Amino acid sequence: MEVLKIKYDICHAEIMNLFIYILVYPLIWLISILPFRILYVISDAIFVLIYYVIGYRKKVVFDNLKLSFPEKSTEEILKIRKKFYHHFVDIFMEMIKSFTISKKEVYKRYTYPNIDFFKDLYKDGKSVILVGPHYANWEWIMSLDSFVDYKGYAAYTKVSNQYFNKKILKSREIYGTNLVPTAQIISEILYNKKNNIQAMYGLLSDQSPQLKKTFYWKEFFGVKVPIHTGGEMLAKKYDMNMVYIETKKIKRGFYETTFSLITDNAPNYKNYELTDVFIDKVETQVKNQPEYYFWTHKRFKHKDKAPI
Protein backbone atom coordinates (compact mmCIF):
# COMPACT_ATOMS: atom_id res chain seq x y z
CA MET A 1 0.00 0.00 0.00
CA GLU A 2 2.85 2.36 0.84
CA VAL A 3 4.37 1.83 -2.63
CA LEU A 4 1.02 2.55 -4.25
CA LYS A 5 0.67 5.73 -2.23
CA ILE A 6 4.14 6.92 -3.29
CA LYS A 7 3.32 6.22 -6.95
CA TYR A 8 0.03 8.09 -6.56
CA ASP A 9 1.77 11.09 -4.98
CA ILE A 10 4.35 11.20 -7.78
CA CYS A 11 1.65 10.95 -10.44
CA HIS A 12 -0.42 13.65 -8.73
CA ALA A 13 2.61 15.97 -8.49
CA GLU A 14 3.38 15.48 -12.19
CA ILE A 15 -0.20 16.27 -13.17
CA MET A 16 -0.09 19.44 -11.07
CA ASN A 17 3.24 20.45 -12.63
CA LEU A 18 1.77 19.98 -16.10
CA PHE A 19 -1.35 21.92 -15.15
CA ILE A 20 0.71 24.83 -13.80
CA TYR A 21 2.88 24.80 -16.92
CA ILE A 22 -0.16 24.86 -19.25
CA LEU A 23 -1.60 27.79 -17.33
CA VAL A 24 1.54 29.86 -16.82
CA TYR A 25 3.80 29.31 -19.82
CA PRO A 26 1.49 30.94 -22.42
CA LEU A 27 1.54 34.13 -20.32
CA ILE A 28 5.33 33.98 -20.02
CA TRP A 29 5.63 33.49 -23.78
CA LEU A 30 3.29 36.41 -24.52
CA ILE A 31 5.33 38.68 -22.24
CA SER A 32 8.62 37.48 -23.75
CA ILE A 33 7.67 38.51 -27.30
CA LEU A 34 6.96 42.10 -26.28
CA PRO A 35 9.48 44.80 -27.33
CA PHE A 36 11.98 45.82 -24.67
CA ARG A 37 10.47 49.29 -24.27
CA ILE A 38 7.16 47.71 -23.23
CA LEU A 39 8.87 45.14 -21.03
CA TYR A 40 10.53 47.91 -19.08
CA VAL A 41 7.22 49.75 -18.67
CA ILE A 42 5.88 46.53 -17.11
CA SER A 43 9.07 46.28 -15.07
CA ASP A 44 8.50 49.77 -13.64
CA ALA A 45 4.94 48.79 -12.64
CA ILE A 46 6.11 45.56 -11.00
CA PHE A 47 8.80 47.53 -9.15
CA VAL A 48 6.13 49.71 -7.54
CA LEU A 49 4.18 46.61 -6.51
CA ILE A 50 7.17 44.70 -5.13
CA TYR A 51 8.94 47.62 -3.48
CA TYR A 52 6.10 49.74 -2.10
CA VAL A 53 3.23 47.27 -1.69
CA ILE A 54 4.63 43.76 -1.11
CA GLY A 55 8.01 44.82 0.24
CA TYR A 56 9.63 41.62 -0.99
CA ARG A 57 12.74 40.91 1.14
CA LYS A 58 13.37 44.61 1.75
CA LYS A 59 14.69 43.91 5.23
CA VAL A 60 17.04 41.19 3.92
CA VAL A 61 18.42 43.58 1.31
CA PHE A 62 18.77 46.42 3.83
CA ASP A 63 20.55 44.19 6.36
CA ASN A 64 22.90 42.82 3.68
CA LEU A 65 23.78 46.31 2.51
CA LYS A 66 24.24 47.63 6.05
CA LEU A 67 26.60 44.77 6.89
CA SER A 68 28.54 45.28 3.67
CA PHE A 69 28.78 49.07 3.87
CA PRO A 70 28.81 50.04 7.57
CA GLU A 71 30.42 53.35 6.65
CA LYS A 72 27.37 54.45 4.64
CA SER A 73 24.47 56.34 6.17
CA THR A 74 20.95 54.92 6.30
CA GLU A 75 19.94 57.37 3.57
CA GLU A 76 22.70 56.10 1.29
CA ILE A 77 21.75 52.48 1.98
CA LEU A 78 18.11 53.18 1.15
CA LYS A 79 19.10 54.81 -2.16
CA ILE A 80 21.19 51.77 -3.12
CA ARG A 81 18.35 49.46 -2.11
CA LYS A 82 15.86 51.30 -4.29
CA LYS A 83 18.21 51.22 -7.29
CA PHE A 84 18.77 47.53 -6.66
CA TYR A 85 15.05 46.74 -6.83
CA HIS A 86 14.69 48.59 -10.13
CA HIS A 87 17.52 46.47 -11.52
CA PHE A 88 16.23 43.29 -9.82
CA VAL A 89 12.88 43.51 -11.61
CA ASP A 90 14.60 44.36 -14.91
CA ILE A 91 16.65 41.16 -14.59
CA PHE A 92 13.46 39.17 -13.98
CA MET A 93 11.93 40.61 -17.17
CA GLU A 94 15.14 39.95 -19.12
CA MET A 95 15.06 36.33 -17.95
CA ILE A 96 11.53 36.02 -19.32
CA LYS A 97 12.67 37.67 -22.56
CA SER A 98 15.34 34.95 -22.85
CA PHE A 99 12.65 32.43 -23.82
CA THR A 100 12.15 34.05 -27.24
CA ILE A 101 14.92 36.62 -27.75
CA SER A 102 16.88 36.26 -30.98
CA LYS A 103 20.62 35.66 -31.09
CA LYS A 104 21.05 38.91 -32.99
CA GLU A 105 19.33 40.87 -30.23
CA VAL A 106 21.46 39.27 -27.51
CA TYR A 107 24.68 39.90 -29.47
CA LYS A 108 23.71 43.58 -29.67
CA ARG A 109 22.87 43.90 -25.99
CA TYR A 110 25.52 41.66 -24.41
CA THR A 111 29.02 42.27 -25.73
CA TYR A 112 32.55 41.04 -24.97
CA PRO A 113 35.10 43.84 -25.50
CA ASN A 114 38.13 41.59 -24.89
CA ILE A 115 36.89 38.36 -26.45
CA ASP A 116 40.29 37.90 -28.16
CA PHE A 117 41.54 37.04 -24.67
CA PHE A 118 40.46 33.45 -25.32
CA LYS A 119 42.33 33.03 -28.62
CA ASP A 120 45.75 32.95 -26.98
CA LEU A 121 44.44 31.02 -23.99
CA TYR A 122 43.04 28.30 -26.23
CA LYS A 123 46.47 27.64 -27.73
CA ASP A 124 47.84 26.17 -24.48
CA GLY A 125 45.54 23.17 -24.83
CA LYS A 126 43.91 23.50 -21.42
CA SER A 127 40.25 23.75 -20.51
CA VAL A 128 38.86 26.74 -18.59
CA ILE A 129 36.93 27.28 -15.38
CA LEU A 130 34.94 30.51 -15.60
CA VAL A 131 34.02 31.97 -12.20
CA GLY A 132 31.90 34.99 -11.43
CA PRO A 133 29.20 36.45 -9.17
CA HIS A 134 25.46 36.92 -9.61
CA TYR A 135 25.95 40.46 -10.82
CA ALA A 136 24.28 42.64 -13.49
CA ASN A 137 22.92 40.09 -16.01
CA TRP A 138 24.32 36.57 -15.74
CA GLU A 139 21.72 34.92 -18.02
CA TRP A 140 22.91 36.19 -21.37
CA ILE A 141 26.50 35.06 -20.90
CA MET A 142 25.28 31.83 -22.52
CA SER A 143 25.97 33.66 -25.80
CA LEU A 144 29.70 33.43 -25.09
CA ASP A 145 29.82 30.01 -26.75
CA SER A 146 29.11 31.66 -30.09
CA PHE A 147 32.48 33.44 -29.91
CA VAL A 148 34.95 30.88 -28.52
CA ASP A 149 36.39 27.57 -29.71
CA TYR A 150 35.83 25.77 -26.41
CA LYS A 151 32.96 23.38 -25.88
CA GLY A 152 30.79 25.25 -23.37
CA TYR A 153 29.17 24.01 -20.18
CA ALA A 154 27.24 25.83 -17.47
CA ALA A 155 26.43 24.35 -14.08
CA TYR A 156 22.81 24.88 -13.07
CA THR A 157 20.23 23.77 -10.53
CA LYS A 158 17.26 21.94 -11.98
CA VAL A 159 13.83 23.55 -11.75
CA SER A 160 11.48 21.20 -9.89
CA ASN A 161 8.82 21.49 -12.61
CA GLN A 162 10.23 19.33 -15.43
CA TYR A 163 8.17 21.10 -18.10
CA PHE A 164 9.60 24.51 -17.24
CA ASN A 165 13.02 22.93 -16.83
CA LYS A 166 12.92 21.62 -20.42
CA LYS A 167 11.88 25.03 -21.75
CA ILE A 168 14.67 26.77 -19.86
CA LEU A 169 17.24 24.29 -21.18
CA LYS A 170 16.00 24.68 -24.74
CA SER A 171 16.11 28.49 -24.63
CA ARG A 172 19.59 28.59 -23.09
CA GLU A 173 21.18 25.99 -25.38
CA ILE A 174 20.63 27.83 -28.69
CA TYR A 175 24.16 29.23 -28.42
CA GLY A 176 25.74 25.81 -28.04
CA THR A 177 26.04 25.85 -24.25
CA ASN A 178 25.48 22.54 -22.49
CA LEU A 179 23.59 23.10 -19.25
CA VAL A 180 24.62 20.44 -16.77
CA PRO A 181 23.36 19.82 -13.22
CA THR A 182 26.10 20.85 -10.81
CA ALA A 183 26.52 17.28 -9.55
CA GLN A 184 27.36 16.08 -13.07
CA ILE A 185 30.07 18.63 -13.90
CA ILE A 186 32.91 16.37 -12.80
CA SER A 187 31.64 13.56 -15.04
CA GLU A 188 31.71 15.94 -18.02
CA ILE A 189 35.22 17.12 -17.13
CA LEU A 190 36.50 13.54 -16.93
CA TYR A 191 34.89 12.61 -20.25
CA ASN A 192 36.30 15.66 -22.04
CA LYS A 193 39.75 15.20 -20.53
CA LYS A 194 39.83 11.54 -21.59
CA ASN A 195 38.84 12.51 -25.14
CA ASN A 196 41.13 15.56 -25.40
CA ILE A 197 38.23 18.00 -25.70
CA GLN A 198 38.99 21.56 -24.61
CA ALA A 199 36.02 22.83 -22.70
CA MET A 200 34.85 25.86 -20.77
CA TYR A 201 32.89 25.38 -17.54
CA GLY A 202 30.92 28.27 -16.07
CA LEU A 203 30.33 28.49 -12.31
CA LEU A 204 28.62 31.27 -10.36
CA SER A 205 30.24 30.77 -6.98
CA ASP A 206 29.36 33.76 -4.80
CA GLN A 207 26.38 32.41 -2.89
CA SER A 208 26.44 30.67 0.47
CA PRO A 209 27.16 26.90 0.50
CA GLN A 210 25.49 24.49 2.89
CA LEU A 211 27.39 24.32 6.16
CA LYS A 212 27.89 20.56 5.83
CA LYS A 213 29.63 21.19 2.50
CA THR A 214 31.76 24.09 3.76
CA PHE A 215 35.54 23.70 3.78
CA TYR A 216 36.58 27.33 3.99
CA TRP A 217 35.52 30.55 5.70
CA LYS A 218 36.66 34.00 4.62
CA GLU A 219 35.78 37.61 5.23
CA PHE A 220 33.46 39.03 2.60
CA PHE A 221 32.80 42.74 3.13
CA GLY A 222 34.32 42.35 6.59
CA VAL A 223 32.00 39.50 7.60
CA LYS A 224 33.32 35.96 7.96
CA VAL A 225 31.16 33.64 5.84
CA PRO A 226 31.36 30.15 4.31
CA ILE A 227 32.76 30.19 0.76
CA HIS A 228 32.25 27.94 -2.25
CA THR A 229 35.62 26.47 -3.29
CA GLY A 230 34.47 24.31 -6.22
CA GLY A 231 36.00 26.51 -8.91
CA GLU A 232 39.43 26.38 -7.32
CA MET A 233 39.17 22.66 -6.59
CA LEU A 234 38.35 21.82 -10.21
CA ALA A 235 41.01 24.15 -11.62
CA LYS A 236 43.71 22.60 -9.42
CA LYS A 237 42.68 18.96 -9.72
CA TYR A 238 42.33 18.99 -13.51
CA ASP A 239 44.93 21.70 -14.28
CA MET A 240 42.56 24.15 -15.90
CA ASN A 241 42.93 27.87 -16.50
CA MET A 242 40.85 29.89 -14.05
CA VAL A 243 39.20 32.99 -15.50
CA TYR A 244 37.13 35.71 -13.83
CA ILE A 245 33.94 37.05 -15.42
CA GLU A 246 33.20 40.75 -14.89
CA THR A 247 29.94 42.14 -16.22
CA LYS A 248 29.05 45.82 -16.29
CA LYS A 249 25.64 47.34 -16.91
CA ILE A 250 26.14 50.05 -19.53
CA LYS A 251 22.52 51.16 -19.56
CA ARG A 252 19.13 49.54 -19.23
CA GLY A 253 19.19 46.26 -21.13
CA PHE A 254 22.82 46.59 -22.30
CA TYR A 255 25.85 44.89 -20.76
CA GLU A 256 29.57 44.40 -21.32
CA THR A 257 31.43 41.37 -20.03
CA THR A 258 35.20 41.21 -19.83
CA PHE A 259 37.54 38.45 -18.70
CA SER A 260 40.73 38.35 -16.66
CA LEU A 261 43.05 35.48 -15.90
CA ILE A 262 43.20 34.38 -12.28
CA THR A 263 45.80 31.72 -13.07
CA ASP A 264 47.13 29.48 -15.83
CA ASN A 265 48.98 27.34 -13.30
CA ALA A 266 46.36 26.35 -10.71
CA PRO A 267 48.10 23.22 -9.27
CA ASN A 268 50.98 25.37 -7.96
CA TYR A 269 48.74 27.37 -5.61
CA LYS A 270 48.11 26.55 -1.98
CA ASN A 271 44.60 25.62 -0.91
CA TYR A 272 42.15 28.53 -0.99
CA GLU A 273 44.59 31.06 -2.47
CA LEU A 274 42.67 31.11 -5.75
CA THR A 275 39.38 31.36 -3.90
CA ASP A 276 40.78 34.39 -2.05
CA VAL A 277 41.62 36.05 -5.36
CA PHE A 278 38.12 35.32 -6.68
CA ILE A 279 36.32 36.68 -3.60
CA ASP A 280 38.48 39.81 -3.58
CA LYS A 281 37.57 40.44 -7.22
CA VAL A 282 33.87 40.01 -6.45
CA GLU A 283 34.10 42.46 -3.55
CA THR A 284 35.91 45.06 -5.66
CA GLN A 285 33.32 44.73 -8.42
CA VAL A 286 30.37 45.03 -6.05
CA LYS A 287 31.82 48.05 -4.27
CA ASN A 288 32.01 49.87 -7.59
CA GLN A 289 28.26 49.61 -8.29
CA PRO A 290 26.52 47.77 -5.44
CA GLU A 291 23.02 48.18 -6.87
CA TYR A 292 23.69 45.46 -9.48
CA TYR A 293 24.56 42.67 -7.04
CA PHE A 294 22.06 39.96 -6.04
CA TRP A 295 21.24 41.28 -2.55
CA THR A 296 18.01 39.33 -1.96
CA HIS A 297 20.11 36.23 -1.30
CA LYS A 298 20.90 35.70 2.40
CA ARG A 299 24.66 35.82 1.87
CA PHE A 300 25.44 36.43 5.53
CA LYS A 301 23.00 33.99 7.15
CA HIS A 302 25.84 31.94 8.66
CA LYS A 303 27.91 34.88 9.87
CA ASP A 304 27.62 33.89 13.53
CA LYS A 305 28.56 30.27 12.91
CA ALA A 306 32.14 30.76 11.79
CA PRO A 307 34.66 28.56 13.61
CA ILE A 308 36.88 30.42 16.03
C-alpha positions, 0 to 999 in steps of 0.5 A: 500500500505504501508503494502505491501511495508513493506512486500516486503522490508522484503521479499527482505531483506530475499532473499538477506540474503539467497543469501549472505549466499549461496555465503559466507558460502561455503568459510567459511566452506572450510577455517574452515577445513584447518589445523591450520598451514595453517590457521595461514599462511593465518592469516599472509597474512591478517595481512599484508593486514589489517595493512599495506594496509587497516589500519583498525581502526589503529587510534582507536587502537592507541588512545585507547592505548595512553589513557590507557598507557600515560606513554608509548612512541609512539614507545612502543604503536606502538609495542603493536598495531602491536602485537595486530593486529597479535592476532586480525587476529588470533582470526578472523581465530579461530572464523572461525575454530569454525564452524568445529573444533572438541571437542577434538581439542578444549579441547587440545587448551583451558584448565582450570587448576583450573576447580575443583574450580566449584566442591565446588562452586556447592555444595552451591546450587547457580547458577553462573554469569561468568563475563569477558572481550573480551580478548585473545580467548573468543569463545572457552570458550563454551567448559566449559560446558563439564566440569561442572555440571551447565546448561550453558548459554551465552548471545549473540547478534543476527547476522542480517542474520538469516542463519549465526545466525543459523550456529553460534548457532549450532556450539557453542551449541555442548558443551551443552551451550545455547546461549540466546539473552541478553534480554532473560537472565532474563527469563531463570534465572527466569525459572531455579530458579523456577525449582531449576535448577543450572545454569551458565550464561556467560556475557562479560561486558567490552564494552561500554553501550548505554548512555541511559542505563548507571547507573554507571561511573567509571575510566578505565585506568584513564578515566571515562567511562560508565560501564555495571552493568548487572553482578552485578545486576543479582548476587545481585537480584537472589543471585548468585555467581559471578565468574571472567574469566581470559584467558591467551594466552600460545602460538599461538592457545593455551589458559588457562582459570582460575576462581576466586570468586568475591563473594558468597554473592552478596546481601550484597554488596553496589551498584557498589562495585562488578562492581568495583572489576570486572573492576579492575580485567580487568584492571590488566589483560590487563596491564599484556599483553595489546596486547590481549585485544579487542582494536578496540572497541571504549571503550572511545567514551563517555569519555567527557560525564561523569557527573560532 
